[in-house]
Amino acid sequence: MPAPQTPSRPHFAELLAALPVPVVLVNPAGLIAYANSEAELLLNISERAMQGQELGAILALPAGYRDRRAGLGFAAYDSVIDIARGGRVRIDFIEAMVADHPGWRIITLHHGGASRRLGQSDRVAARSAVGAAAMLAHEIKNPLSGIRGAAQLLANGVDAGDSQELTTLIVTEVDRIAALIDRMQDFTDTRPLAPAPHNIYPMLDHARRVALAGFARDVLIDERFDPSLPEVMIDRDAMLQVVLNLLKNACEATNRQADRRVMLTTAYRHGMALPASPGKPRQRLPIELCVIDNGPGAPADIADHLFDPFVSGKPEGQGLGLALVDKLVRDMGGIIQYAREGAPEQTVFRLLLPAAAR
């Protein structure tokens, strides 16, 4: 019987790749030698494109970084930093020297929007529960009040014309409550989606025509597409729902703009991937789809929580639309990100999706 083999020690790249935080390794010459998948996602640039560049060419360095003492670590917490590919991120920037390797530095970039601090998950859950209760109380109390009043009038006796009007009101308000509950039940649907290879452009064209025929009548929707984009692995119906929701959100965000503009863009991003997780290999996400608008963006106090249920920047919002979009995109194996990018700044909802096998 052969002796059991002793597993070899993991290589540093394997260890760094497994970390759930963005990591960048800088060599003694001050050039990037390695970046893990989390860093690629945060900075919107592949490791191959980063290698050989100075860190300052990829992201704006925190205040005081260039004045740090040589050979010592550096930390800047809760810093808002511009990245070279456009947009800003709120991160904890922490640099440490690599022991026994003079001049080598390892930098972690804890992204506030992608990872929760200690205790924050409990606060998110509590906020969601409170938000659910408040939203349901508000949305259901109003129609129930109308239904009760109409029923009282019917009980007191009214003529045939008024009776028809009151019964119509009751049916309408009951339907409204049912529609709200249906939307909430979307989050409890655990049936798996069935992603398949699709040419994304017919679906995007259909979504654009639906939008222009309805909520986007007064909005200019531009397209900037990569014609060489390969097929993408999506559930067509779910993806159509995602794009229509994002287009509607973008159109509503531009309501107060004199020149209302929305843009759909696609691109192929080499090297973009989700890191490996237990039981799942590293998932490449090279297909980029962006919905961009020239509205003012989300309020700063909720920007990091846009995809949490019951969080909304609209007075009448229920906070379900973007949460459902996030769920559907994740169910298809992709991710969605929110950013403010460009000059002047625009709102960008960026979807990163898997490509079909060739």
SEPAKOL-580040 format. One record per residue (C-alpha): y, x, z. Coordinates in steps of 0.25 Angstrom, whole numbers, padded with zeros to 4 digits, always signed. Layout:
! SEPAKOL-580040
YXZ...
//
This chain:
! SEPAKOL-580040
+0000+0000+0000+0013+0006-0004+0023+0009+0007+0035+0000+0007+0047+0006+0000+0060+0009+0008+0072+0002+0002+0082+0012-0003+0096+0012+0004+0106+0004-0004+0116+0011-0012+0131+0009-0008+0134+0001-0020+0123-0009-0016+0128-0010-0002+0142-0012-0007+0138-0022-0017+0131-0030-0006+0144-0031+0002+0151-0045+0002+0165-0039+0002+0172-0031-0010+0170-0016-0009+0176-0005-0017+0172+0010-0016+0183+0020-0020+0180+0035-0023+0187+0047-0018+0196+0047-0031+0201+0033-0027+0193+0026-0038+0184+0014-0036+0170+0018-0037+0163+0005-0033+0166-0010-0031+0156-0021-0027+0155-0035-0033+0164-0041-0022+0175-0031-0026+0173-0035-0040+0175-0050-0037+0187-0048-0028+0194-0039-0037+0190-0046-0050+0186-0033-0057+0172-0026-0059+0167-0014-0052+0167-0007-0065+0181-0009-0068+0185-0005-0054+0178+0008-0054+0186+0021-0056+0199+0013-0053+0208+0015-0041+0207+0004-0031+0222+0001-0033+0220-0002-0047+0211-0013-0043+0218-0019-0032+0232-0017-0025+0229-0009-0013+0234-0014+0001+0247-0010+0007+0245+0004+0015+0232+0008+0007+0238+0019+0000+0244+0025+0013+0231+0025+0020+0226+0038+0026+0216+0045+0018+0202+0044+0023+0204+0032+0032+0201+0018+0029+0211+0007+0026+0211-0008+0028+0221-0019+0024+0217-0033+0029+0220-0047+0022+0228-0040+0011+0232-0047-0002+0229-0038-0013+0232-0039-0028+0220-0035-0037+0221-0029-0051+0214-0040-0059+0225-0050-0053+0225-0058-0041+0226-0055-0026+0215-0054-0015+0216-0055+0000+0207-0044+0006+0204-0035+0017+0205-0021+0011+0197-0011+0019+0194+0003+0015+0185+0013+0022+0181+0027+0019+0166+0030+0015+0160+0039+0025+0154+0052+0020+0161+0050+0006+0175+0056+0007+0185+0048-0001+0176+0036-0004+0182+0023+0001+0176+0009+0002+0185-0003+0001+0182-0017+0005+0190-0029+0001+0187-0041+0009+0192-0053+0001+0198-0064+0010+0196-0075-0001+0181-0071-0003+0176-0067+0011+0179-0074+0024+0183-0067+0036+0176-0068+0050+0176-0083+0054+0183-0088+0041+0170-0095+0036+0171-0103+0049+0185-0107+0046+0182-0110+0032+0171-0119+0036+0180-0126+0046+0191-0127+0037+0182-0134+0026+0177-0144+0037+0191-0147+0041+0195-0148+0027+0183-0157+0023+0186-0167+0035+0201-0167+0032+0199-0169+0017+0189-0180+0019+0197-0187+0029+0209-0187+0020+0202-0191+0007+0193-0202+0013+0203-0208+0023+0213-0212+0012+0204-0220+0003+0197-0226+0015+0210-0231+0019+0212-0238+0006+0198-0243+0005+0200-0249+0019+0213-0256+0016+0208-0262+0003+0195-0267+0010+0204-0274+0021+0213-0281+0010+0200-0286+0003+0195-0291+0016+0208-0299+0018+0206-0305+0004+0214-0302-0008+0215-0308-0022+0206-0303-0033+0216-0294-0039+0219-0286-0026+0204-0286-0023+0201-0279-0036+0212-0269-0033+0207-0266-0019+0192-0265-0023+0196-0255-0034+0204-0247-0023+0192-0247-0014+0182-0242-0025+0192-0231-0030+0194-0226-0016+0179-0226-0013+0177-0218-0026+0187-0208-0021+0180-0205-0008+0167-0204-0016+0173-0194-0026+0178-0185-0014+0164-0186-0007+0158-0182-0021+0167-0170-0022+0163-0165-0008+0148-0167-0011+0149-0157-0023+0149-0146-0012+0136-0151-0007+0129-0151-0020+0119-0140-0019+0112-0142-0032+0112-0129-0039+0120-0128-0052+0113-0123-0065+0122-0112-0071+0118-0109-0086+0124-0101-0097+0137-0107-0103+0148-0104-0112+0159-0107-0103+0170-0110-0113+0165-0124-0117+0165-0128-0103+0179-0122-0101+0184-0129-0113+0179-0142-0108+0185-0140-0095+0199-0137-0101+0198-0149-0110+0195-0158-0098+0206-0152-0090+0217-0154-0101+0212-0168-0103+0215-0171-0088+0221-0163-0077+0226-0152-0086+0234-0160-0096+0247-0153-0093+0241-0139-0091+0240-0127-0101+0225-0122-0100+0224-0108-0106+0211-0101-0109+0209-0086-0109+0194-0084-0112+0185-0072-0114+0177-0076-0127+0166-0067-0125+0162-0073-0111+0147-0075-0110+0140-0087-0105+0142-0091-0090+0132-0096-0080+0138-0109-0076+0134-0124-0073+0143-0130-0084+0146-0143-0076+0150-0135-0063+0158-0125-0071+0166-0136-0078+0169-0143-0064+0173-0129-0059+0183-0127-0071+0189-0141-0071+0191-0140-0056+0198-0126-0058+0206-0131-0070+0211-0144-0062+0214-0135-0050+0222-0126-0059+0230-0137-0066+0233-0143-0052+0238-0130-0047+0248-0129-0059+0254-0143-0056+0268-0137-0052+0268-0127-0063+0278-0129-0074+0269-0121-0084+0255-0126-0080+0244-0116-0085+0229-0115-0082+0220-0104-0089+0205-0102-0091+0200-0088-0093+0187-0082-0094+0183-0067-0093+0170-0058-0092+0171-0049-0079+0162-0038-0079+0156-0034-0066+0160-0047-0058+0148-0051-0049+0144-0057-0036+0138-0047-0026+0123-0049-0024+0119-0057-0012+0106-0060-0005+0096-0065-0015+0106-0065-0026+0109-0053-0036+0123-0049-0040+0129-0060-0048+0138-0056-0060+0150-0065-0062+0156-0060-0075+0162-0073-0081+0176-0076-0076+0183-0089-0078+0197-0091-0072+0205-0104-0071+0220-0099-0069+0233-0107-0067+0247-0104-0065+0248-0113-0052+0253-0107-0038+0239-0105-0033+0233-0109-0020+0240-0108-0007+0238-0094+0000+0232-0100+0012+0221-0107+0005+0219-0097-0007+0207-0090+0000+0200-0103+0003+0202-0111-0010+0187-0113-0012+0184-0118+0002+0182-0133+0002+0194-0142+0007+0204-0131+0004+0215-0135-0005+0229-0132-0009+0232-0145-0014+0238-0156-0005+0228-0166-0011+0217-0156-0013+0203-0158-0007+0199-0143-0008+0186-0146-0015+0188-0142-0029+0189-0127-0028+0178-0127-0017+0169-0135-0027+0173-0125-0038+0169-0113-0029+0155-0120-0026+0152-0123-0041+0156-0109-0045+0147-0102-0034+0136-0112-0038+0136-0106-0052+0136-0092-0047+0150-0088-0048+0163-0087-0040+0177-0092-0041+0190-0085-0036+0204-0089-0034+0216-0079-0036+0231-0078-0040+0232-0068-0051+0242-0063-0062+0257-0062-0063+0262-0073-0061+0250-0077-0052+0241-0087-0057+0229-0094-0050+0215-0090-0054+0202-0096-0051+0192-0086-0056+0177-0089-0058+0167-0078-0060+0154-0083-0066+0140-0078-0070+0137-0075-0085+0125-0080-0091+0114-0070-0093+0114-0064-0107
//
